[in-house]
Amino acid sequence: MGARGKPSVASIPSIPSIAEFVAGAGAHPQAFQKGRAVNSRRREPALRPEQSRHRAASGRILRGGLQPRTMKPKAYAAAGVDIDLGNRVKAALPQLLAATRRSGVLGKVGGFGGLFALDPRRYRQPVLVSSVDGVGTKLKVAFALDRHDTIGQDLVNHCVNDIAVLGAEPLFFLDYIGAAKLEPRVFGEIIKGLALACAQNRCALIGGETAQMPGFYQPGEYDLCGTIVGVVERARLLDGKSIRPGDAVLGLASTGLHTNGYSLARKILFEQMRLQPTSWAPELGATVGDELLKVHFSYGPLLGKLLKRFNRDGQPRVIKALAHITGGGFVDNVPRVLPKNCDALIRKGTWEVPPIFQLLASQGGVLDAELCQVFNLGIGMVAIVEAGQADAVLARARKSLPKAWLIGEVVKGSGRSRMV
């Protein structure tokens, strides 16, 4: 932990992988001490004659020497659900999650429910804000490359952005991992990604569910989703009601596809263009897989700074609304914050469109209108602000995120987003 309970990214411990925890012979759930597997085997005591006869009869002693006891596999493990393995894997969680702890967290990892105590002294009228989401078919790229350390970051950052647009700060996060078979290395990479992003966003990872479901998921695949809960002062809640014609529309750069549009992107890249995740793409300056696995950017910390600076209590709001550009692109996400008598006019060519979107557009044969409804096209977050303060907001934003642009304005309309 950093000063005043703020998690530091550097505080995430360098620890053995979960696979190393599980690998120790004889290790069991009670044999973990200070993050290390302790060999729980003990030397067999000398046998008395009557013990030797008994064990020989039971098959324990063969040809005068000690032999390993033959254990019948547990019925549930034979059916595909290894509870003991699950317990051994989860034994590493407290050390993995330590860096995400923040003030308000109660209890310990492994309880029936995660506990968080909201400090009522910090708020006049606190409003809890929640969101749940998944990573979608971006998982397919992770499966193909056998890389699982970024997927957890994608999930947390996506959820943080979803509540940040309402002005909320994250409090805690819970995850769900479902798989046909629990693979310790894969599980460890996913959890490390979740923990890293939670620490970066000052969000406690207080619980989760790990489900082994043989026959339900394809071998080597899993599903991942999560729920976040945050809080905002009621008076500071962003609802878009103060938006007026003439307001400025700002765009904050994305890192790539983030977590949306992957079904179409994979069809274009892997089916139509016949590329592989490991294929080098000169247009991208990277392999296709590296481009597609770029981490969904978290705007939470930046938005928190902007709201603190420009939306002060007792003064007119400068930042009137925020929209996370996810599935549905500009077409479906910006209208979610617009009044019914206003349209957002988004001007093409006012920002840099990353090469991946140019490649998908040129090779996919997809109409521009649909591209704007599927992909973020390089803008991951939209802010609608008082026009006279647009330059000031951009200047402040660029201190943390160099690429941010004025991309349009609000006009009279019917609550739509129009690309011109």
C-alpha positions in Angstrom: 0.0 0.0 0.0 1.1 3.5 -0.7 0.4 6.6 1.4 -3.0 6.8 3.0 -4.0 3.4 1.8 -3.6 4.2 -2.0 -2.5 1.0 -3.8 0.7 1.4 -5.7 1.3 -0.6 -8.9 4.8 -1.2 -7.7 3.4 -2.8 -4.5 2.1 -5.8 -6.5 4.4 -8.5 -5.2 6.7 -10.5 -7.5 5.5 -14.0 -6.5 5.7 -17.5 -7.8 3.1 -18.4 -10.3 0.0 -20.3 -9.1 1.3 -23.3 -11.1 4.4 -23.2 -8.8 2.1 -23.3 -5.7 0.3 -26.3 -7.0 3.4 -28.2 -8.3 4.9 -29.1 -4.9 4.5 -32.9 -4.3 2.5 -33.5 -1.2 1.3 -29.9 -1.0 -2.3 -29.5 0.3 -4.4 -26.5 1.3 -3.1 -26.4 4.8 0.5 -26.7 3.6 0.9 -23.1 2.3 3.0 -20.9 4.6 3.9 -17.3 3.6 3.1 -17.9 0.0 5.2 -21.0 -0.3 4.2 -24.6 -0.8 5.4 -26.8 2.1 6.1 -30.5 1.4 3.8 -32.2 3.8 5.1 -35.8 3.4 6.7 -37.3 6.5 9.0 -40.2 7.0 7.2 -43.5 7.6 7.9 -44.9 11.1 9.3 -48.3 11.6 6.6 -51.0 11.4 5.9 -53.5 14.0 5.4 -57.1 12.8 1.7 -57.0 13.2 1.5 -53.8 11.2 3.6 -55.4 8.5 1.2 -58.3 8.2 -1.8 -56.1 8.1 -0.4 -53.8 5.4 0.9 -56.6 3.3 -2.6 -58.0 3.3 -4.0 -54.7 2.2 -1.5 -54.3 -0.6 0.4 -51.5 1.2 3.6 -53.5 1.5 4.8 -55.4 -1.6 7.9 -57.6 -1.8 9.2 -56.4 1.5 9.3 -52.7 0.6 7.1 -49.6 1.1 5.0 -48.8 -2.0 2.8 -45.7 -2.6 -0.7 -46.2 -1.5 -3.0 -46.7 -4.4 -5.8 -44.1 -4.1 -9.0 -44.4 -6.1 -9.6 -41.0 -7.8 -12.4 -39.0 -6.2 -15.7 -39.5 -8.1 -16.1 -35.7 -8.7 -12.6 -35.3 -10.0 -13.1 -38.3 -12.3 -16.2 -36.4 -13.6 -14.0 -33.4 -14.4 -14.3 -31.2 -11.3 -11.2 -31.3 -9.1 -12.2 -29.5 -5.9 -8.8 -30.2 -4.3 -7.0 -28.6 -7.2 -9.3 -25.6 -7.0 -8.5 -25.2 -3.3 -4.7 -25.4 -3.9 -5.0 -22.8 -6.7 -7.1 -20.5 -4.6 -4.6 -20.7 -1.7 -2.4 -18.2 -3.6 -5.1 -15.6 -3.9 -4.5 -13.6 -0.7 -1.0 -12.7 -1.7 -2.1 -11.9 -5.3 -4.9 -9.6 -4.1 -3.0 -7.8 -1.3 -2.1 -4.9 -3.6 -5.8 -4.1 -4.4 -6.8 -3.6 -0.8 -8.1 -0.1 0.1 -9.8 1.5 3.0 -13.3 0.1 3.5 -12.4 -3.5 2.8 -13.3 -5.9 5.7 -12.8 -9.6 6.2 -10.5 -11.8 4.2 -10.4 -13.6 0.8 -12.5 -16.8 0.7 -15.5 -15.8 2.7 -19.1 -16.4 1.5 -19.3 -12.7 0.6 -17.0 -9.8 0.1 -17.3 -7.1 2.7 -16.9 -3.3 2.2 -17.8 -0.5 4.6 -18.6 2.8 3.0 -17.4 5.7 5.1 -20.6 7.9 5.5 -18.5 10.8 6.7 -17.1 11.4 3.2 -20.5 11.9 1.6 -23.7 13.9 2.1 -25.8 11.8 -0.2 -23.8 8.9 -1.6 -25.2 7.0 -4.6 -23.8 3.6 -5.4 -23.1 2.9 -9.1 -22.8 -0.6 -10.4 -22.0 -2.3 -13.7 -21.4 -5.8 -15.0 -19.6 -6.8 -18.2 -17.5 -9.3 -20.0 -14.6 -9.3 -22.5 -16.5 -10.8 -25.4 -14.7 -12.6 -28.2 -11.4 -10.9 -27.5 -11.0 -14.0 -25.4 -10.6 -16.0 -28.7 -7.4 -14.1 -29.5 -6.1 -14.8 -26.0 -6.9 -18.5 -26.4 -5.1 -18.6 -29.8 -2.0 -17.0 -28.5 -2.1 -18.7 -25.1 -1.7 -15.3 -23.5 -4.0 -14.5 -20.5 -2.3 -11.7 -18.6 -4.1 -8.8 -20.3 -7.7 -10.0 -20.4 -8.2 -9.3 -16.7 -7.0 -5.7 -17.2 -9.5 -5.3 -20.1 -12.4 -6.4 -17.9 -11.6 -4.1 -15.0 -10.8 -1.1 -17.1 -14.0 -1.5 -19.1 -16.1 -1.6 -16.0 -14.3 1.3 -14.4 -15.0 3.4 -17.5 -18.7 2.4 -17.4 -19.2 3.9 -14.0 -16.7 6.8 -14.4 -19.1 8.3 -17.0 -21.5 8.9 -14.2 -18.9 10.6 -12.1 -18.3 7.6 -9.8 -15.1 6.4 -8.3 -14.6 2.6 -8.1 -14.9 0.9 -4.7 -14.7 -2.8 -5.3 -14.8 -5.5 -8.0 -15.9 -9.1 -8.2 -15.1 -11.5 -11.0 -16.4 -14.8 -12.5 -14.2 -17.3 -14.3 -15.8 -20.4 -15.8 -13.9 -23.1 -17.5 -14.1 -26.8 -18.4 -10.9 -27.5 -16.5 -9.0 -25.3 -14.1 -5.5 -24.7 -15.4 -3.3 -23.1 -12.7 -1.1 -21.1 -15.0 -3.9 -19.6 -17.0 -5.9 -18.9 -13.8 -2.9 -17.2 -12.3 -2.3 -14.9 -15.3 -6.0 -13.9 -15.4 -6.0 -13.0 -11.7 -2.7 -11.1 -11.9 -4.3 -9.0 -14.7 -7.4 -8.3 -12.6 -5.2 -7.4 -9.6 -3.0 -5.1 -11.6 -5.9 -3.1 -13.0 -7.7 -3.0 -9.7 -4.6 -1.5 -8.1 -4.2 1.0 -10.8 -7.8 2.2 -10.4 -7.8 2.1 -6.6 -10.5 -0.6 -6.7 -10.5 -3.5 -4.3 -10.8 -7.0 -5.7 -12.9 -8.5 -2.8 -14.2 -11.7 -4.2 -15.1 -13.9 -7.2 -16.4 -17.2 -8.5 -14.4 -19.9 -10.2 -16.5 -22.5 -11.8 -15.2 -25.8 -13.2 -17.9 -26.9 -15.7 -16.7 -29.9 -17.8 -18.7 -30.4 -21.0 -20.0 -26.8 -21.0 -16.9 -25.0 -22.2 -14.6 -26.0 -25.0 -11.2 -27.5 -23.9 -8.7 -24.7 -23.4 -11.3 -22.0 -23.3 -13.0 -20.0 -20.5 -15.4 -17.1 -19.9 -14.6 -14.1 -17.8 -16.9 -11.4 -16.5 -17.0 -9.0 -13.6 -19.1 -6.7 -11.5 -17.9 -3.3 -10.2 -19.5 -1.1 -7.6 -18.5 2.6 -7.1 -19.9 5.7 -5.5 -20.6 9.3 -6.4 -22.0 12.2 -4.4 -25.6 12.7 -5.6 -25.0 16.4 -6.4 -22.0 15.5 -8.6 -23.8 12.8 -10.6 -23.4 13.3 -14.4 -26.7 12.9 -16.2 -26.4 15.2 -19.3 -29.5 17.3 -18.3 -27.5 20.5 -18.6 -26.4 19.8 -22.2 -27.3 22.7 -24.6 -26.8 23.4 -28.3 -23.4 25.0 -28.8 -21.6 22.7 -26.3 -18.4 21.2 -27.5 -17.8 17.4 -28.0 -14.3 16.2 -27.1 -12.8 12.8 -27.9 -10.2 11.0 -25.8 -8.0 8.5 -27.7 -8.4 4.7 -27.4 -5.6 2.2 -27.5 -7.3 0.2 -30.3 -10.4 -2.0 -30.4 -10.6 -2.1 -26.6 -13.2 -4.9 -26.0 -15.7 -4.4 -28.8 -16.1 -5.4 -32.4 -14.0 -8.5 -32.2 -16.4 -10.8 -33.9 -16.3 -8.6 -37.0 -12.6 -7.9 -36.7 -11.7 -11.6 -36.5 -13.9 -12.4 -39.5 -12.1 -9.8 -41.6 -8.6 -10.5 -40.4 -8.7 -14.3 -40.0 -11.3 -15.5 -42.5 -11.3 -12.9 -45.3 -7.6 -11.9 -45.2 -6.5 -15.4 -44.0 -4.1 -13.9 -41.4 -3.0 -15.6 -38.2 -2.7 -14.1 -34.8 1.1 -14.4 -35.2 1.1 -12.8 -38.7 3.2 -9.6 -39.0 1.1 -6.7 -40.4 3.3 -3.9 -41.8 0.3 -1.5 -41.6 0.2 -2.0 -37.9 3.9 -2.3 -37.1 3.0 -5.3 -35.0 1.6 -8.8 -35.2 -2.1 -9.1 -35.6 -2.4 -10.7 -32.2 -0.4 -8.0 -30.4 -2.6 -5.4 -31.9 -5.8 -7.1 -30.9 -4.6 -7.8 -27.4 -3.8 -4.1 -26.6 -5.3 -3.4 -23.2 -8.6 -1.5 -23.0 -7.6 1.9 -21.6 -8.9 3.1 -18.2 -10.0 6.7 -18.3 -11.1 6.5 -14.7 -8.1 8.2 -13.0 -8.0 11.0 -15.7 -11.7 11.7 -15.5 -11.5 11.9 -11.8 -8.9 14.6 -12.1 -10.9 16.5 -14.7 -14.1 16.4 -12.7 -12.4 17.6 -9.6 -10.8 20.5 -11.5 -13.8 21.6 -13.6 -17.0 20.6 -11.8 -16.7 22.3 -8.5 -19.5 22.5 -6.0 -21.7 25.5 -6.2 -20.5 26.4 -9.7 -22.0 25.7 -13.2 -20.7 22.4 -14.6 -18.1 22.6 -17.3 -18.1 18.8 -18.0 -21.8 18.0 -18.6 -21.7 14.4 -19.7 -19.4 11.5 -20.6 -19.9 8.6 -22.9 -17.9 5.4 -23.0 -17.6 4.3 -26.7 -18.1 0.6 -26.5 -20.4 -1.8 -28.4 -22.6 0.4 -30.6 -19.8 3.0 -31.3 -20.7 6.6 -31.6 -24.1 5.8 -33.0 -25.5 4.1 -29.9 -23.4 5.3 -27.0 -23.4 9.1 -27.3 -27.2 9.4 -27.5 -27.4 7.7 -24.1 -26.4 11.0 -22.5 -28.1 13.4 -24.8 -31.4 15.3 -24.0 -34.2 14.6 -26.4 -33.9 18.0 -28.1 -30.1 17.8 -28.8 -28.0 16.0 -31.4 -24.2 15.4 -31.2 -22.6 16.3 -34.5 -19.3 14.3 -34.8 -17.0 15.6 -37.5 -15.0 12.9 -39.3 -11.3 13.8 -39.9 -10.9 15.7 -36.6 -9.0 13.0 -34.9 -6.3 10.4 -35.8 -7.9 7.0 -36.8 -5.5 4.2 -35.7 -4.1 1.9 -38.5 -6.1 -1.1 -37.3 -9.4 0.6 -38.1 -8.1 1.8 -41.5 -7.1 -1.8 -42.2 -10.5 -3.2 -41.2 -12.3 -0.5 -43.3 -10.2 -1.1 -46.4 -10.3 -4.9 -46.3 -13.7 -5.6 -44.7 -16.1 -4.1 -47.3 -18.1 -2.6 -44.4 -20.1 0.6 -44.9 -18.9 3.7 -43.0 -22.2 3.9 -41.2 -21.8 0.4 -39.8 -18.1 0.9 -38.9 -19.3 3.9 -36.7 -21.7 1.6 -34.9 -19.3 -1.3 -34.3 -15.9 0.2 -33.6 -14.7 3.1 -31.5 -12.5 4.2 -34.5 -9.8 5.6 -32.1 -12.1 7.5 -29.7 -12.7 5.5 -26.4 -14.3 8.3 -24.4 -16.4 11.3 -25.4 -16.9 14.4 -23.2 -19.5 17.0 -23.7 -18.3 20.3 -22.2 -19.1 24.0 -22.0 -17.7 25.4 -25.3 -15.9 28.3 -23.7 -13.9 25.8 -21.5 -13.2 23.2 -24.2 -9.5 24.3 -24.8 -8.9 24.3 -21.0 -10.3 20.8 -20.6 -8.3 19.5 -23.6 -5.1 21.1 -22.2 -5.6 19.4 -18.8 -6.5 16.1 -20.4 -3.4 16.1 -22.6 -1.2 16.2 -19.6 -2.2 12.6 -18.9 -3.4 11.5 -22.3 -1.5 13.2 -25.2 -4.1 12.4 -27.8 -7.4 14.3 -27.2 -9.3 16.3 -29.7 -12.3 18.6 -30.3 -14.4 16.3 -32.6 -17.8 18.1 -32.8 -20.5 20.1 -31.2 -24.0 19.8 -29.9 -26.9 21.1 -32.1 -30.6 21.1 -32.0 -32.1 17.7 -32.8 -33.8 14.7 -31.5 -31.3 12.9 -29.3 -29.1 11.4 -32.0 -25.4 11.1 -32.8 -24.7 12.2 -36.4 -21.4 11.6 -38.3 -20.6 14.3 -40.9 
